[in-house]
Amino acid sequence: MDLDSTPGLSVDIVRVQPIPGDQIPPSHRCGFSYTIQINNHGEKTVQLLGRKWMIKQADGQIETVEGDGVVGEQPTLTTGQSHTYTSFCLLTGDHGAMWGLYLGRDEEETPVIWRIPRFDMDKNADAPHADDEAL
């Protein structure tokens, strides 16, 4: 996924942190919560309509997750506004990575894209971090 964000739109990975082991279902080895800020520094009002995530598991398998909005919302952002939300990802191994796209439209119905930078998740690391390079 080498698409760039629409000019004026950006995504910041605010925080990635492990989920306590007692909250992980038996089918998974670990999990991480992540907080993301979606920004509109462009000149037009935009609405986020959907998402496409790529999740790389420790064994190299890549799963694609697509859906409407983020955590049940399809936020509309005017110039200078941001939308922040927290969600989570469960992993089958000790580490993984996520990256993707948010898809939307502007006030003139023109499609817009926010590129979600890759971030790594590692059960054995002290502090998971955001990494702007794709796999």
C-alpha positions in Angstrom: 0.0 0.0 0.0 2.1 2.9 -1.3 -0.7 5.5 -1.5 0.0 8.9 0.0 -2.6 10.7 2.1 -4.6 13.4 0.4 -2.8 16.7 0.9 -3.7 18.3 4.2 -4.8 15.0 5.8 -2.6 13.0 8.2 -2.7 10.3 10.9 -0.7 10.2 14.1 -0.1 7.1 16.1 -0.5 8.5 19.6 0.1 5.4 21.8 0.5 1.7 21.5 0.4 -0.4 24.7 0.1 -4.1 25.6 -3.2 -5.4 26.9 -2.9 -7.3 30.2 -2.5 -11.1 29.6 -5.6 -11.9 31.6 -7.7 -10.0 29.1 -6.4 -12.0 26.0 -8.6 -14.8 24.7 -7.0 -18.3 24.7 -7.0 -18.2 20.8 -4.4 -15.4 20.9 -1.0 -14.9 22.5 -1.1 -11.1 23.1 -2.9 -7.9 22.2 -2.3 -4.2 22.0 -4.5 -1.1 22.4 -3.7 1.8 20.1 -4.7 5.4 20.1 -4.8 7.2 16.8 -5.4 10.8 15.9 -6.9 11.6 12.4 -6.1 15.1 11.3 -7.6 17.6 8.7 -5.2 20.4 8.0 -6.7 20.8 4.5 -9.0 23.5 3.2 -12.1 21.4 2.9 -14.4 19.6 5.3 -13.9 15.8 5.1 -15.7 12.8 6.4 -14.1 9.5 7.2 -16.3 6.7 5.8 -14.2 3.5 6.1 -11.0 1.8 6.9 -8.7 -0.8 5.5 -6.1 -2.4 7.9 -3.3 -4.7 7.1 -2.2 -6.8 10.1 1.0 -8.8 9.9 1.2 -11.7 12.4 4.5 -13.1 13.8 4.3 -16.0 11.3 4.3 -13.6 8.4 0.6 -14.0 7.6 -1.1 -10.8 6.6 -4.8 -10.4 7.3 -6.9 -7.6 5.8 -9.6 -6.0 7.9 -12.1 -3.6 6.2 -15.1 -1.8 7.6 -17.2 1.3 7.9 -15.8 4.2 10.0 -13.8 3.8 13.2 -15.2 2.4 16.4 -18.8 2.9 15.2 -18.3 6.5 14.0 -17.9 8.2 10.7 -16.4 11.5 11.9 -16.7 14.7 9.9 -13.7 17.0 10.3 -13.6 20.7 9.4 -10.3 22.5 8.7 -8.0 22.2 11.7 -10.1 19.5 13.4 -8.9 16.1 14.6 -10.6 12.9 15.7 -8.9 10.7 18.3 -10.0 7.1 19.1 -8.7 4.0 20.8 -9.1 0.4 19.6 -7.2 -2.8 19.9 -5.6 -5.7 17.9 -5.1 -9.3 19.0 -2.0 -11.2 17.8 -1.5 -15.0 17.5 2.3 -14.7 18.1 4.6 -12.5 20.3 4.7 -9.6 17.8 3.1 -8.1 14.7 2.5 -4.9 12.8 -0.4 -2.8 11.4 -0.8 -0.2 8.7 -3.5 0.8 6.3 -5.8 3.5 5.0 -8.9 5.5 6.0 -11.2 6.3 3.2 -13.5 9.2 3.0 -14.9 12.1 0.9 -14.7 15.9 1.0 -17.6 18.4 0.9 -17.6 18.1 -2.9 -17.9 14.3 -2.8 -14.3 13.9 -4.0 -12.7 10.8 -2.5 -9.9 11.4 0.1 -7.4 9.1 1.7 -5.5 9.1 5.0 -2.5 6.8 5.1 -2.1 5.0 8.4 1.7 4.7 9.1 2.9 1.2 10.1 3.4 0.6 13.8 5.0 -2.5 15.4 3.7 -4.4 18.4 6.0 -6.6 20.3 5.1 -8.5 23.5 8.7 -8.6 24.6 9.6 -4.9 23.9 9.7 -2.3 26.6 7.8 0.3 24.5 6.2 -0.5 21.1 6.7 2.3 18.6 5.4 3.8 15.5 7.5 3.3 12.3 6.6 5.1 9.2 8.0 2.5 6.8 5.8 -0.2 5.3 6.8 -3.8 5.2 
